[in-house]
Amino acid sequence: MKLAHALPEAQAKQTLILLDLHSSALIDKSLDAWISKAEADPAGARAMDRMVLAVAGVRSEAMHDLPDLARFKGQRRHLIVLDPWGGIILEPEEGFGDVAKFAFALNALRQQAPSFIRAGLLRREGKIAQSLLAWAGGLLDAGAAGSARGAFEQAESIAKRDNDVASMQNAQLGIAALYLQEVGTRRQAVAMLDRIVARPATSEIASRAWMLLAYKHRSSREVPRAIEAYQKAFEFAPKPSALADAARRHLETLGSEPESLLLPDVAAGNVRILYPRREVIVGTVQFAVVTSNDAARVEIYLDDARVAELTRRPFRTNVNLGATPHVRVLRAVVFDAQQRRLGEDTVTLNDRAVSLGVDIVAPKSGEVETRTIVNVRPRLPEGSRLEGIDLFWNETKIATMTTPPFQHDVVLPSRFAPGFIRAVARTADGATAEDVKLINSSGVAEQVSVDAVRVYAIVQDRSGRYIPDLNASDFVVKEDGNVVAPRLQSGADDPISIGMALDTSASMKIAMTEVIDYANEFVQHGLGDNDQTFVVAFDEEPRLVQPLTRNREELSAAIFDLSANGGTAIWDAVLYSLQNFHGVPGKRALVVFTDGDNNAGSSTESGALQYAREIGVPVYVVQIFTGRFENLEMTSNENRIDSLAKSTGGAFFRFTSKKDLPHIFSQIRDDTRGQYLLTYVSRSTRPRDELRRITVEVPGKHVNVRATSGYYPK
């Protein structure tokens, strides 16, 4: 619409304006095709759909009331983002250039619309310095650092002139945030922040300054100083506020808590366990126990086994949780000098709400004479409804339990009969989980208690065509060289579940548009109507941005709103993504989009491989070129990624281009849809921490079989 009509429209809708500004004397018609292309692009269309689109010539009447636009003269054509009152926000650099990058920049600006609208309102009220600060903050969060710096410096100058100390310090906070992103200017940033915390104009400014100092210390791996700064940030932050919540969240990830909340809690007689609260908690982790002054001894238990006894303050110890993110329970019991029990605290680790689980908690012994009470404990994700728990003796169903307590009196077919008890939990949405306990198996029962083993196998002929309609009897499955009897659990028409892990770290900034484009292409054209997907984004930590869904619009919305910052924790992302498959039945696969650079996180590639084998999910990695690698030889990290993919039955696609995507996505979809899900119960006597190797063959048919090469018992 014409700009004169667009302004009241944007004000009514409280949204931004995208203005096509041109000279009325000469309109470059060739650029109309570019605009049509941008509107046809899914990301561009979504960004523009939430803005008011306007057109104006440099000599139109509307321009007389908008002096900011006076600088756009001559014969050039411009695409400019305006606030609802016609104030200039930014002319995206990619206007009439790369459509994908333009859409990404436009969407980033749209996400900051509240900041830009607030800036426009402040400007109309004559509060110029505050208006510039709101505008600069929006630009900074939208990734337009260069323009943000100029706005912060302009705000600082005006605030100094007006003797507005609060606005001046807020501008300096913005400048310091920019300085911290560059190695050569970090000392200037710290000096500026030190001056602010010495004499802050407001407590909120003090809190924000301490937050930036904490960020600097954390990036320099000065953890004690970072914790001290975050404590200060929480102390000065208004409560409740997003600033206070952020300071507390950062403290928790570093294994601490706000002292102003912790100390009164302990003074009331409570025991508190402190540990780094991350999405994936694996490896050796430090736990601290905070308790009253009369405490003399602390016992630490991991899954009911005592792992440490602490007799000196501070009560801290390192506990090895293993390489994979299994649910673990850590308990601290505190005693005084007379050995009187003062209290305890318990924390459950890696208990993700998305996981469905079931445990056979009784009988504890694997030796049963004639009968025993079987007690089963289900673990339900939030929002799920348990439909029932089926109990089996070997392959015969003997009971279905629908209400607690989930227990059943089992009578063996004969005295000391050998076999296994299997419990299968089912939710209303079709998710299942299993646990198995061996009974009277010559001592093996005390060594082995694992879920039924799942093996996903892809069978192709020598031309790469998938072989359908195979039966369980067509397969020969061996565990550590011993033949096992598999059952076939899937059909050709079963829906598939695919997780997508998208690298959104700082190293991906120049390729972020490609990541969004590739992922959306897969969502729109790589899946069937009944297939479902979840999306994980990862930088220094992974996070679930879209739970499992069949809704393509929700998936695209989650993908389009991503941005790039921070380090890269690939192995944490793989572990976290695989956790989201717990309780998801049927055919599954994980697709990771990344540049392959790993520089953060606490997990290892061996832990990721071990867990992928346990879960039974093939991993596909689509590597995107970001210019970080100058030669064609594989780096050591790429070799590890390649090994992970192939060892799980997946594949590694190195430095893909967009023309390769249809073939790659077809392979992933067809691989997953063509999977045969085989299950069996292991009778192995190998130690639980050793790999059990699996081979899958289809003899006599001249085919190639891809399957996981082994697993670790849970």
N, C-alpha and C positions, 0 to 999 in steps of 0.2 A: 504494500500500500504506500501511498505518498507519505512523506515524513510528517507532514502536518497532521495526518490522521493517525500515524503510528505512535506519536508521543502520548496522546490521551489513552490509547489502547494499552501501551506498556505500563502507564501509571495505574490503570485500572487493574491490570493483571499482576502488577509488581514483578515485572520481568524485564530482561534486557532487549535491546534493539540491535539487529544486524543491518547496517545501512550500506546500500550499494550507491556510492556517490560518484558522479561523473560530470563531465562538462556537457552542457546541453548543446554545445556547438558540434561536438564530435563524440559519438558513442562507438566504442570498439565492439562491434557485433560479435567478433570472434570469441570474446570473453563470455558471451551468453551461453555458449556451449559448455564452458568450464563450470558455470554456475549450475547448469542442468546436471552435469556430471556430479558435482558436489551434493546436490539435492538427492540424486539417485544412490549415492553412497550410503550404506546403512548407518555408519557412525555420523556422517554429515547430516543426514536426514533427522536423526534423533536429536542432535544438538540444535539444529535450526527449528525443529518442531516446538521447542520450548522457548523460543525467542520470537519477537515480533520482527518480521522482515519488512524493510522499508527501502524506498528508492528516492533519490533527490538529485537534482542538478545543482551545480555550484552557484547558479543564478536564480534559484527558486526563491519564492517569498519566505519559505520556512527558514532559509539560511540567515535571514536578517536578524532573527531572534536567537541565533546560535553562534556567537562570535568565535567559539572554540574551533569551529569548522572553517574559519576564514583562511587558515593556513593551507588548506587543501585547494590549490588553484591549478590552473594549467589544463593540459589535455589528458592527464593520467586518470585512470579509474581506480577507485579505492573501495575496499571492504572494511568497514569500521564498526567496532562494537561500542554502543552508547548506553548510558544509563537511561532510565525512563524520562528524564528531563533534558536529554540531549547532550549531557556531558560525555566527553570522550573517555573511554576506558582504555582501548588499545586498538591499534591496527595490526592484526596478526601478520607476522612475517610471511606466512605461507599463503596469504591471500592470492588467488590466481596462480598458485604454484602446485605443490604436491597435495592432492586432495586428501589423502589419509592424514598427513601431518596437520593440514588446516583443520580437519574435523576434530583431531585430538586437541589442538590448541583451543578451538572454539568451545569444545565440551569442558575443558578445564576452566575457562572463563565463566561458562554458564554455572558451573558448580559453586563458584564464588559470588553468585548474584546477590545474596544478602549483604555481603560486605560492600559491594559496589552501589547498591541501592541506599545503604546507610550513608555512604560517602556523598551521594547526590543530595540526600536530605540535609546533611550537615552543611553542605556548600550553600544550599538555599537559605539556611539559617545564618549564614555569614561566618560560620566556624571553619575557616579555611584550613588551619593547621590540622584540626581533627579530621576534616574531610580528606585531606591528603594522606593522613595516617591510615584511615579505613581503606582508601583506594590502594595504597602501597601494600597493605597487608593482604588484600585480595589478589593483587598481582604476584606477590611472593608465593602465596599458596597455590596459585595457578601455574607456577613455574616460569613466570616472566621476570627473572631476577634482575636483568638489566634495567628494565623500566621501573621496577620497584625501588631500586637503589636511588634513582633520580628523584622519585617522589618522596622517599624518606629524607633525602638531603634537603629538598625544598621545604618540607614540613619542619625540619630542624631549624632552618634559617628563619622562617616566619615565626616560630615559637620563641626563638632567641630575641627577635625584634620586639615581640609582644610581651616578653618576660613571662612566658607561659612554661614554667619549669616542667610540669607533668607532661605536656605534649612534646617538649624538647627531649626528655628522657625516653619517652615512648619511641620517638624517631631514632634515637641512638640505639635502642634495643633492636629495632629493625635493621639498622646498619651493622650492628654487631652480629646479628644472625647471618647476614650475608658474608661478613668477614670470616666467620667461623667455617664457612664452606670452602675457603681457599687457604692453602697451607701458608702462603706468604703473608697473610694479614691476620692470623690468629692471635698474635701477641697484641696487636692493636685492639682486637675485639676484647681480650681479657682485661686490658688496661681500662677500656671504656666501661666494661661491666663492673670492675672493681670500684670505679668512681661512683657508679650508680648505687651499688649496695651500701657504700659508705654513707650516702646521704640521699636515700630514695624519696621522691615526692609523695608517693603513696605506698601502702603495703602491697598492693597488687603489682606495682612496678618492681618492688623489691623481689616479690615471688618470681616474676618473669625473668628478672636478671639472674637469680639463683638457678632457675631452670636452664638457662643458656650456659652458665658456668658448669653445671652438672653434665650437660651434653658434651662440653669440651673435655672435661675430666674423663668421662666414660669413653669417648672416642680415643683418648690417649691411654686407655686401659688403667687409669688411676681410680680403681673401684672405691677405696675408702674415701677419697676426696669427693667422688661423685655421690656417694651415699650421704656424706655430710651436707653437700649442696642441696640435694633433694629434700633432706630434712628441713633445711632453712626455707626452701621453696614452699613446702607444706605448711610450715609455721606461719609464714606471711600471707598465704593465699586466703582469700575470702572463703567462708564455708557456709553452706555447700556451694561449690562451683566446679566447672570443668577443669580449672587450673589445679585445684586441690586434688581432684580425682586423678589427674595426670601425674602429679607428684607422687601420690600414693602408689599408683600402678608401676611407676618406674622403680620405686623402692622395693616393691614386691618382686620384681624381676631380678633385682640384685640381692635378694635374700634378706631384706630388712622390712621394717614397717615404721610409720610415723611414731616417734617417741611420745608425742603428746597423747596418743591413743594407747600405745603399748604399755607404758609405765603404770597408769592407773589400773589397767587390766591385771597386770602382775601383782600390784599392791593389794588387789582384792583377793589374792590367793590362787589365781589361775596360772596354769603352765602353758607356755606358748612355744611351738616349734616354728622356727624361721628357716626358709629355704628359698632358692631362686624359683619363682613361679613362672615357668615357661610353658609353652604349648606342648613341647616334647621334653620330658625329663629322663635322661639316660646317662650312662657313664658314671663317673665318680662325682658325687654331689656333696657339698658341704651343708650340714644341718647344724643349726644353733638352737639351744634351748634357753629360753628366758624364764626365770622363776624367782621366787622370793629369796631374800637375803639369808634365810636359815637353811637353804638347801645345801647339802654336802655331797650328794652322789646322784648321778643320773644314769639310768639304764636305757639303752636304745635297742628296740626290737624291730626287725624287718620281717614282715609276714610271720610273726610269732617266734622268730628265731633271734636270740640275743646276739647283736653284732658289735656292741661297744658298751663300756662302762666308763663314765666320766667322773673324775673326782676333783678336778681343778677348774676354776673359773678362768676365762669364760667357757661355758659348757658347749664345746664345738667338736664335731667329728666329721670325717669324710666317709661316706657310705657308697659302695659300688652297687648301682642299680642294674647293671648289665647293659648290653648294647642295644636292646630293643625295648620299646615303650609298653611293657606289660603293666597291668594294674598291680601296684605294690602298696602295702599298708605299713607305714612307719609309726612307731609308738615310742614316746618318751615317758618314763616313770621316774618320779623325783622322790628322794628320801632325805631326811635331815641327819644330823650327826648321831642320833640315837637309833637310826635305821627305821624311823617311823615314816610311813608313806605320806607324802605331802600332796600328791596329785599326779595327774598325767594328761597328756595331749596326744591325739592321734590324727594323722593326715593320710588321705588316700591320694596316690599319685597316678597320673595317666588314666584316670577314670573318666574318659570322654563321654559326654552325654549321647553321642551318636552311636555308641556301641551297645549291641545286644549280646549278653553272655549268659552262660548257665554253668554251674559247678555242682558236681556230686560231692557233698560235704560229709556224707555218711553212707556206707560204713567207711571208717578211716583205714581199717585193715583190709587187705585183699584176701584174707583167709576166712571163709565162711563154711560152716559145717552143713547146715540144712536150710536155715532161713536167716534173713537179716532185714532191718528197717533201712530203706534207702531214703535219704533226705537230700533234696535238690534245692539249690538257691539260684533264682534267676536274677539277672541284672538288666534293667530296662532303660532304654534311652528316654529322655524327657518327651512327653507327648505320645508315647507308644502305649498300646493296650495289649496285655498278654492274652492270647487266645487259649493257650494250653501248653502243657509239657507232656510229651509222649515218653513213656518209659519202655525200654526194650531189654529182653534177655536174649543175647545174641541178635538174631534178626527178627525175633518174634515180639510183637507189641504185647505188653502185659498190662498196661494201664495208661490212662490219660488223666492228668491232674489239671484242674482249672482254677482252684482257689487254694490259698495257703491254709495250713502248712503243707508244703509240697513234699509229702512223704508217702511211702507205700511199703507194705509188708511183702517181701519177695521170698518165695519158697523155691529152692533149687530142685531140679528134676531128680537129682540123686544126691547122696551124701558126698560132700566135697567135689561136686560137679564143677569142671573147669568151664570158663566162658567169659563173657563180658556184659556189663550193664551199660546201656547207652541212654542218655537223656537228651531229648530234642525239644528246645523251646521254640514256640511259634508266636508271632505277633499278628495282629489283625491285618497289617499291611503286607504280610507275606514273608517277613524276615524270619530267619531261623538261626539257631546256634546250637552246638552240640558239645557234650562232654562224655567221655568214655572211661570206665574203670574196669580193669581186668580182675577177675575173681578166680582164686585157686589155680594160678598159672605158674606153679613151681617157683615161687619167690619173685616172679617178674612183676606181679601186681604192685609191689612196694617200690619198684623202680620206674614204672611207666604208668602215667595217667594223662592221656592226651585226647584231644578232639579226634574224631575220625579224620584221617588224612585226606585232603583234597588235592587232586592233580588235574590241572587244565592242560589238555593236549590239542594241538592243531595238526591236522593230517592233510597233506597235499601230495598230489602225484608229481612226477618229475617235471611237468610243465607248469607247476604252481597252482593247479586247480584243486579246490577243496574237495575232499572225499566225504560225501554225505552218507547217512543211513548205516553207520557202523553200529555193531552191538558190543556189549561188554565182553562177549566171548571172542571178539576179533582182536582184543588187546592183550598183550603180555606185559604186565607191570611187575617190576622187581624193585625191592627195597634192599639195599646192600647186597645185591646178588641173589636174594631169596624171592621166589615168585609169591605174589600175594593175589588174593581174589578180589578184583575190583567190581564195583557196581556203577552202572551208568546213570547219571543223575540229570542230564539235560537233553533237550530236543533242539532241532534245527530252528524252530520258530520261537524259541524263548527270547524275551526281551533282554537287552544288554544294559549294563551300568558302567559308565565311563567317568572317571575323575579327571579333571584337568588342573594341573598345577602350573601357574603362570609366574615367571620370573619378573618381578617389578622392582628390582634393585637398581641402584644408580647407574651401574654399567649398562643397563638396558635402555637408558633414556633415548639414545638416538634410534633405537629399534622398537620403542614402545608401540608405535603405530602399527608396525608389522605384527607384534605379538597380539594386539587387539584384533587386527584384521584376520590373522591366521586362526585364532581361537574362535572368533565369530563365524568364520567360514566353516569350521568344523561343526559348530553347533547347528548351523543352518542347513548344511549339505552332507554332513558325515554321519547323521543319526537317523534312525527310523522313528515313526510316530510314537511307538510304545517304549522307546529307549529313554533312559534317564541319565542325568549328568549332575555333578557338583563341581564347583570352582573354588580352588585354593589359590590365593596370591601369596607370594613370599619375597621377602627381602632379607633382613637380619632374622626375622621370625616369620613362620607361616601363619596364615589366618584364613578362616573359612568365609568367603564373601558370598557364596550362594550354596545353600544345602541342596541335597539331591532332589531333582525335580525334572518333570517332563515339559515344563513351561519354557518355550524358546524365548519369549519376550523377557522373562525374569533373568534368564541366563545372559542374554545380550546386554540387558541393562547393567548387570553386575560387571560384565567384561568391559563395557564402554567407559565405566566410571573409574577405571584403574589409573594410577599414576606411578612414577618411578622415583625411588629414593632408597638410600641406605646400602648396606652390604648384602652379600648373597649367601644363604644357608641352604644349599641344594639338598644335603642329606637330611637335615631337619624337615625340609618340605616333603621329601619322599616319605619319611616315617609318618608325619602328620597326615598326609594324604591317604596313606594306606590305612591309618586308623579309621578313616571315614568309611571304609568298606566293611567294618565289623557289623555283622547282622544283615548285610545286603546279600540276598540269595542270587543264584544264577551266574551268568557269564559276566565277567568284570575285567576291566583294564584301566591302567593309569597312564595318562599322556602328559609329559612334562615339556613345556616350552621354555627354553633357557639359552643363554650364550655359552653355558658350560663353565663359567668362572665361579669358583667356590672360595669364599674368604671369611665365612662366619659360621656360627652354630656350634653345637656341642656333640653332634652325632658324627658317625663315621660311615664310609661307604660299605664296610663289612657289616655294620649293624643294619644298614638299609637293605642290603642283600639278604641277610638272615631273616629280617622281618618280612620282606617280600615273599620269601620262600614259605614262611610260616602262614602268611595270609593266603598265599596261592594266587597272587595277582600279577600278571605280566606287566612290565613297565616299558613304555615306549618313550623315547626322548627325541624331540624335534629341536635340533640346535639351530639357533638363528645367528647369522653373522653380524657382529657389531664392530668389526675392525680390530679386535683385541689380539688376534692371532695372525702373524704375518706370513707364516709358511704353511704348507699343506700337511706337514707331519702332525700326527696326533700328540697332544700334550698328555702328561701323566694323568691329569684329572679327566680328560676326555677318554682315555683308555679305561679308567675306572667306571665311568658312566656307561661306556660301551659294554664292559663286562657285566655290569648290573643288568642292563637291558637284555642281553643275550642269555644270561643265566636264569632269568625269570620267564623265558619264552617270548620276550618282546623284541624290540629292535631299536637301533640308534640311527637316526637320520641326520647326517652332519652337513651343516651349512646349506640348508634348504632354500630354494627360491619359490616364489609364489606359483610358478608354472608346475612345480613338483607336487603341490599340495593335493590336487585331486587324487593322484595315484597313492600318496602317503595315507590320506584319510580313508581311501577305499581299502587299503591293506589293513589298517587298524580296525576298521569296522568289520571287514570280512573275517579277519583273524578272530576277533572277539565273537562274532556271530557263529563262526565255524568251530568254536571250541567244544571239545567233549569234556564234560566234567565227570571225572572218575573218583570214587571214594573207596577207601578201605580202612580197616582197623589194623594199626601196626602192632606186631607182637615182638618188636625188637627189644633186645636186652642191652643195647648200647647206652652209655651214660647220656643224661639229658642235655649236656652241653656239647655234644658231638653231632656233627652233620650226618644225617642219614641220606644216603645217595639213592636217587630214583632213576630208573630207566623205563621208558615206555616204547614199546614196539608194536607194529601191526604186521606180523610175519606173513609172507606169501603174497603180498599185494603190491610190491615195488613202489612204496611210498616213502615220503619223508615225514618224520614226526618231530614237532617242536613242543617241548614241555620243560617245566622247571627241573633242574638237575638235582634237587635235593631239598631237604627241609630240616629245621630244628624243632624238636618237640616243644610244645608250649609249657 
